[in-house]
C-alpha cells in the first residue's frame, strides 16, 4: 500500500484495532532511483536507476506461418444413444459440481440473492451469481463465466466467440437492462512458441478484440494472461511434455435492476406449460469438441460458433420476454448440449419430461448433444403463439417447441428413429455420480453416501418450511444499543448489524480490542451479538482463541461476567460466535448444559440451506415461534455439538434448553447428512440459558432475515423472512424491560 505521510497515524490505528501487523518499508521520492538499505550491514545492496527497470524494452516479435485448421469428421454412426447419455452425464464439465459448491460459503455478507443451488431440492444448476448492492436496495450486480477450451483445438477463434456468448447467455438469467451494461474480463492461457499456438493466439485475439466484441458493443477492460502453458520433463530417459490448448476464460459482470427478478432453471410443476428451445446455432448441429466427442475419445468435426448479430437479437428478445413476465424457467445450452439442459431443468423441478425432437432436422445424437449456444425456456401454453412470434420478430430467431414437463418421474425423448426412456432418479444419479465419487474420496464416505441415496427418493418433498406465527409490525421510538462484537477473522458482522438494525436497534461495531483498551465498554449496551467467521483462523479450535483471550484477561473476564450477570441484557452467538460463547459458558449464568462444538462428521466445511424446527424454550429470541420449521443457511466446519456426557443432550431437550433442531425434508428430527450438516446428536443446533437471555446457534438467521437471501423460499413469503421475528423478539424484550 502507498499512503500519504499525514494518513499514517490513522492507518496505524486501524491496523492496531484489527490486529493487523504492518511495517513502513520505504517512501516514494522524486528522483528516479531505487534504493534498498540494509540496516544490519549499513549498506545499499540495491541502488539503481529506475530506467534500468522500466526503460523501453524491445518489442517482442512472434513469427509463424499461416495454416488452415483441419480436423477429421466426428464418426458417430455406431454410437448407441442410450450409452451416450450415460457417458456424457458423467463428464465433469457436464455433471454436478456439488462437491465443490457446498464447501464454499455462499451467504457471507448477507447480500447474495442467487447462488448455484436452485429449488426445494437444492440442485446446483444456476449459471449466474447475483448480489444486492445494499440491504435496502433492489438493484445489484450479476456475474457469470464462459469457456469452451476444447474447441480451440479445432477452431480457436470460434472457441473465444463461444466463451463470450456463453457468458452472455448465462448472465441473461439476471435482470440486466441492456447488453452494453455487460463488462468482460479475459483470462488468456496459451503455450506460446509451441507449434501453431502463436498463430491461434493471434487469430483469436484479433477475432475477439477487433471483430466480435465491437460487433456486440462490448469491451474487455481487464484481464490477464499466462503464456507458458507447456511443461517438459524426462522420465526413464524419455522426453515428455504436457501442453494446454489455447484457453480463453471469460468473466462477465453487469448491473442488475432488480435482484429478485432472476430466472432459474427450475421447471414449474404445473400443467399447460411448454418448453421452447431457442437455437443460436441457426439450425447447425456441429459436434466438434463436444462432451459427446470427448467421451468417445474424439475431438474432430466442425466446431460450434455464433454470429454477433444473432446473439444481440437473442439478448433483446429474451429481455423483452422477461420484462413481460412470460418466462417461467430459463436455462442456457452449453456443455452436454440440449440433453443436459433439459435434464438439469427437470432435476431442479424434480419432475419428468415428455420431449419430442423428431420433427427437427438432424439425428438424435446431433440434436441432443450439439453444444451450439442457445437456451430452453418454459412458458405457459396460452403464451406459446405470442412468444414464438416475438422471438421471430426480433430477428427470425430459430425457435422450436420441444415438449412439456411431466408430473411423473419418467423422462421420455422422441427423436428421429427411436425413443429414449429413463427415470429422473436414474439420470440424476448418473449426473451426480462423478461429484459423489470425488466427495467420497475427499470427505467422510458415509456422509457422501447418505446424500447420494437421497436422489433416488421419488417421494422426497424437498424443503418444506412451516410458519406458525405472524410477523411483528411494532414501531419503537428509541433504538437501544447492541454491540456487534467481532475479532480478527470474523466476517459476519455486517449482516448481523443489518438484521438488528431492521428490528429497531442501534448497532455499534465493537472489536474485542476496543474492549481491551477501554474505547468501548459492555456496560454501555443492552445487547451483545457475537458474529460468525473464523476468529484467529480457528487455529486454536473454533472460537477457542477468541474465548481464551477473554478468559485469560482479568479485565475482559470481569467485563463479560458483569454483562452476563445483568438481568437487563441479552446475548446472541451465531456460528463462530456460538462456538466462542459456548467456551465462555462458565461466565454465563444458566449455561451449564451448553456443549462444545467440534469438527463436522463429514470432515468438511459445510455451506448449505437446511431446515430447523423451533422448539418451546425460554429463549427471548424464539418467543411465540415454537412449532415452526424454517429454512436457514449454515456455513461452518466445526458445528457438531459435543456434550461431555451422552445423556446431557437428552437432558437439555427435557429441560427445554434446545430452541432449534435439524429436521429432514419429511419434517423429522434428524442426525442424517446433509439435513443435519454437522452430525450433532438429536439434531441439536441451538441452546439457551435457563432464563433465555443468552442463546447460541450454529445456523445463520442474520443471513436470512430477508426472503431474497435464501436460495429458495416459498413464493408467498414477503420481503421479510420469518427469521426477522427473532431480532424483533429481542427488541420487544428490551421494550418490556423498560416498562
Secondary structure, DSSP 8 states (H G I E B T S, - for coil): ----GGGHHHHHHHHHHTT----------SSSEEEEEETTTTEEEEEEEHHHHHS---------------------TT--HHHHHHHHHTSTTTS--HHHHTTS--STTS-EEE-SEETTTTEE----EEEESSTT-S-EEEEEEE--GGGGGT-HHHHHHHHHHHHHHHHTTS----GGG-EEEEEEE-BTTSTTHHHHHHHHHHIIIIIIHHHHT----EEEEE-B-EEEEEETTEEEEEE---EEEEEEEEEES-GGG---S-----SSEEEEEEETTTT----BT-HHHHHTT---S-B----HHHHHHHHHHHHHHHHTT--SEEEEE-TTHHHHHHHHHHHHHT-EEEEE-TTSSS-HHHHHH---SEEEEEEEGGGHHHHHHHHHHTT--EEEEEEEEESSSEEEEEETTEEEEEEHHHHHHHHHHHHHHHHHHHS-HHHHHHHHHGGG-TT------B--S-------S---EEEEEE-TTB--HHHHHHHHHHTT-EEEEEEHHHHHTTS--GGG-SEEEE--B-GGGGTTSTTHHHHHHHHT-HHHHHHHHHHHH-TT-EEEEETHHHHHHHHTGGGSTT-TT--EEE--TTSS-EEEEEEEEE---S-GGGTT-TT-EEEEEEEES--EEE-SSTHHHHHHHHTT---EEEE-TTS-B---TTTSSS--GGGB-EEE-TTSSEEEESS-GGG-SBGGGSSS--TT--SB-TTHHHHHHHHHHHHHHT-
